[in-house]
Amino acid sequence: MNIKTSGICIAMLLLVASASYAASIEKAIMLNKHGLSKEAKVELIDIVFSKSADSIKAQAYYLLGSIAFENNKIAVALASWRDLSDKYPNSEQAKLVKNRINELAEIVGESARESIENAVALSYLRHGDFWSRGKSEIFTIDSSWIPNVETSMKWYDKVINEFPKTAASRVAYQNKLRALLGWEEPGRYGSKHGIKESFDKYMPQLLETFTSFKKEHQNASSRQAFRYQIAQAYWRNKNWVKTREWLNLVIKESGEVDSFYKDLAERRLRKVEH
């Protein structure tokens, strides 16, 4: 075998290896998607310690951090994404987390238990903890006088604007719509939020958000559920014309398929006024 041929063979082997590790990334994503997060992490850690390309390793670090974050292990997520930024600073994944590391660090600073290597310092801390064991380990936040709906929408909009047409955007839209649909806190003096507080104020925002949601996520399975919720909101407000309009839209969008919301809309149409 001459040097030129040998070089071609090595290049082909590297290409096959990269394809193999890319497949492992896909496998890890699939494992995590189906609730097998432990297996997914093992797959990704194998990639980190493999001879795969830097771009593949960067993906592995990013996904390790994402899985940790999903499981509410904020400190682990932060560590994974810091490793990503340190080792592969020019990767696309590093750019994604660069501006969010400080935000995560703030969260970690609230509740994380740090590893103390100095035994003497650790003993002092334990003495202090013994005498202050009644202290809270989790900060509480007084949210009185803070507009809940508007504050939540600020964060949902950040997701929608920064990660358009992604699963995160779809979830943000759905949660924003739910916030606008509103809720009522339990108890005699519980506050009301969203359209339950002010129909005239929040209904235009609800309709505008739904229009954007429908445009950006045309295949979202929750669209019919939100159409019915909008119809129901009009029904509670005794706007019979709009109630019928949205119920008929639910039926129209279902087509010939006999679905739960189509059946529900047809049954409600039989008795709208009350």
CORJO-V197890 format. One record per run of one state. SS is the DSSP state (hx for helix, st for strand, lp for the rest). FROM is the first residue (numbers start at 1). LEN is the number of residues. If there is no record, write none. Layout:
BEGIN
SS:FROM:LEN / SS:FROM:LEN
END
This chain:
BEGIN
lp:1:2 / hx:3:31 / lp:34:3 / hx:37:12 / lp:49:5 / hx:54:17 / lp:71:3 / hx:74:14 / lp:88:4 / hx:92:7 / lp:99:2 / hx:101:11 / lp:112:7 / hx:119:13 / lp:132:16 / hx:148:15 / lp:163:4 / hx:167:15 / lp:182:1 / st:183:2 / lp:185:7 / st:192:2 / hx:194:3 / lp:197:2 / hx:199:18 / lp:217:6 / hx:223:14 / lp:237:3 / hx:240:15 / lp:255:5 / hx:260:10 / lp:270:5
END
